Amino acid sequence: MTSTGGDPGAAARAELVAQLRRRGTLSEPRVAAALGQVPRHVFLPEVDLPGAYADEAVPTLYRDGVPVSAASQPAIVAIMLEQLRPPRGGRVLEIGAGTGYNAALLSHLVGPSGRVVTIDIDPDVAAGARAHLAGAGITNVTVICGDGAAGRAEDAPYDGIIVTAGASDLAPAWAGQLAPAGRLVVPLSIRGVQHCVSFTRDGGRLRSTAVCECGFMPLAGAMANADRRLPVPGHPGVFVLTAPDTEVDTAVVAAALGRPGPAAATGLTASVRETFGSLPRWLAFREPASASLAYLRPPEDAAASGVPSVLDSPLRSALQRSAPCLLGTTGFAVLDLARPPGAGTDPGPDPVLELAVRSYGEAQLQRDRLAELIAAWAAAGRPQASHLRIHAYPAGSAPSAAEGFVHRAPHTTFVVSLR
Ligand SMILES: C[S@@+](CC[C@H](N)C(=O)[O-])C[C@H]1O[C@@H](n2cnc3c(N)ncnc32)[C@H](O)[C@@H]1O
């Protein structure tokens, strides 16, 4: 990787842009220009140059051993900016300032006559974002420390509102502060599985214009993500992630973790994206006992924690180490790999995974059910998030169930259907 004297990140940035284009996650020239010019390394001063320009999320703050702030993965950053389409000269609100990097990209997109307001709930994070933006010479971004659930009425309406932490409901302020033709882009969990959704107004409701898979850390504050992240006692860093109404006994999970059964190959292969994007959604919409087993500590300690090898895989970033599981009363079954991808060779950027299921404790029924659901998912063509249509109605409205799967959150009723 070469570097130019005045701009040490220029070559690495150009390579990152080229890589995102090749992988099909970046096509809009304005977004490519922003990614090619904003120096990500200035927003990640603790990270070396190759690390700052790798297509990886970079955790920047841990509390109680769990990441609470990060620079998001450039691929999803690019996708969300393409979904948002902020107009030149426009006004944008970001919830989740983090490092300030995405706000800097937004500043580039709206140009000098546009305006960006970014909010972070954590005072240290907000101060860091302010310092990084100043270091990058960016002057049209205002960083606020506060709870983004309230939006920021003073500067509304916004041509775009982008949320960069995972929500499980839509704050009424977001729709209320959106300009008539504005877009709201938000990572949204439905039945415990996140999708990044771009919404526009459609009469009294919001209508999705694009849906993709994503994995953001949870929104905190008044509209905190209601999905549960339950620590497994005696297994530091191991959590069960579930939708709010799923029954979980973490003592059963803890006891079962010490009693792994053999990995039973399903005979199916899948890409990383299919395995960790499409499959968990398929399970969540069909099986009330589905959840995810997650390992959220730095990877070095994963093997000692007792989690299956799928969570210890070098393929997964530190923020996304979770695998779908089915919970039972005497154990659980979890997706695992039949053998490590590539088996000794470089697995490449999109390795083929050999899927297996594994029971922990007494969970043969769950293991067989998981294998059956995985086979049904493969037979149904492994539907992607992009096939979904999501309508969001204010809570209290009664959309017809014939429209699709109805999911009620406190402030919003979502209706999910296939395009
Ligand atoms: C993935 S990081 C954001 C990444 C960021 N956009 C960047 O470019 O680096 C998520 C951020 O959301 C913040 N956050 C969580 N809940 C929030 C809330 N209710 N209001 C504002 N910020 C919140 C966290 O403190 C964290 O910094």
The ligand as a Tripos MOL2 file, in Angstrom:
@<TRIPOS>MOLECULE
LIG
   27    29     1     0     0
SMALL
NO_CHARGES

@<TRIPOS>ATOM
      1 C1        -22.1100    2.4310   15.5470 C.3       1 LIG1
      2 S1        -21.8600    3.8490   16.4820 S.3       1 LIG1
      3 C2        -22.0720    5.1460   15.2990 C.3       1 LIG1
      4 C3        -21.0360    5.2100   14.2330 C.3       1 LIG1
      5 C4        -20.8470    6.5840   13.6880 C.3       1 LIG1
      6 N1        -21.9610    7.0270   12.8870 N.3       1 LIG1
      7 C5        -19.5250    6.7620   12.9780 C.2       1 LIG1
      8 O1        -19.5110    7.2030   11.8250 O.co2     1 LIG1
      9 O2        -18.4810    6.4930   13.5940 O.co2     1 LIG1
     10 C6        -23.3710    4.0290   17.4180 C.3       1 LIG1
     11 C7        -23.3860    5.2410   18.2850 C.3       1 LIG1
     12 O3        -24.7380    5.4900   18.6820 O.3       1 LIG1
     13 C8        -24.6740    6.1130   19.9420 C.3       1 LIG1
     14 N2        -26.0240    6.0610   20.5360 N.ar      1 LIG1
     15 C9        -26.6670    4.9970   21.0740 C.ar      1 LIG1
     16 N3        -27.9020    5.3620   21.4850 N.ar      1 LIG1
     17 C10       -28.0620    6.6700   21.1810 C.ar      1 LIG1
     18 C11       -29.1210    7.6040   21.3520 C.ar      1 LIG1
     19 N4        -30.2720    7.2730   21.9210 N.pl3     1 LIG1
     20 N5        -28.9150    8.8610   20.9110 N.ar      1 LIG1
     21 C12       -27.7360    9.2390   20.3520 C.ar      1 LIG1
     22 N6        -26.6990    8.3880   20.1860 N.ar      1 LIG1
     23 C13       -26.8550    7.1190   20.5740 C.ar      1 LIG1
     24 C14       -23.5930    5.3460   20.6800 C.3       1 LIG1
     25 O4        -23.0860    6.0930   21.7690 O.3       1 LIG1
     26 C15       -22.5830    5.1180   19.5630 C.3       1 LIG1
     27 O5        -21.5760    6.1030   19.5760 O.3       1 LIG1
@<TRIPOS>BOND
     1     1     2 1
     2     2     3 1
     3     2    10 1
     4     3     4 1
     5     4     5 1
     6     5     6 1
     7     5     7 1
     8     7     8 2
     9     7     9 1
    10    10    11 1
    11    11    12 1
    12    11    26 1
    13    12    13 1
    14    13    14 1
    15    13    24 1
    16    14    15 ar
    17    14    23 ar
    18    15    16 ar
    19    16    17 ar
    20    17    18 ar
    21    17    23 ar
    22    18    19 1
    23    18    20 ar
    24    20    21 ar
    25    21    22 ar
    26    22    23 ar
    27    24    25 1
    28    24    26 1
    29    26    27 1
@<TRIPOS>SUBSTRUCTURE
     1 LIG1         1 GROUP 0 **** ****
